[in-house]
Amino acid sequence: MISGPGVSGKPSERATTCLVIGILSIVCCKNLAGGVAAIIISRAELDAIARGEADPAGKNYAQIGFALGIIGLIVGVVALYRQFNAVGMLFPTVYRRHF
């Protein structure tokens, strides 16, 4: 077991935050920023865990948050594509002329 300052055996707030943001990026399908934020925060937390600056208990939360961030980003891109495609079907002449 690692001991030292900041090691409590509980996941850090940053690990929990990236997990929550990852979940929200999937639930709110068009939230591309949430997916990107989850990926960035998760990566930073995993790097801090690898350097020994953060509690290893948060590693699973950070990994799951990272994966959910990627999934949320993909779902968001697909939803955005479908939204633009729907606009093109509603207004075909405008869509063909400007895009």
C-alpha angles and dihedrals in degrees: 000000000000115000131190142087114336095014108124106146091249127103113263123250090251092055091049091046094054090049092052093045090049091053092047092049089061096041092049095051098192093050101111091159091059092055093048092046092050091051094048096045092044092050091050091049093048090050091049090050091050091051091048094245095115133046113270089221088081095057095096092048091050093048092048090046089052092051093045090049091055092047091047091050092051092046090049093051091049091048091049091049091050091049092053090044090053090051088052091054093048095049106024097167094050092043095052094045100049106028 
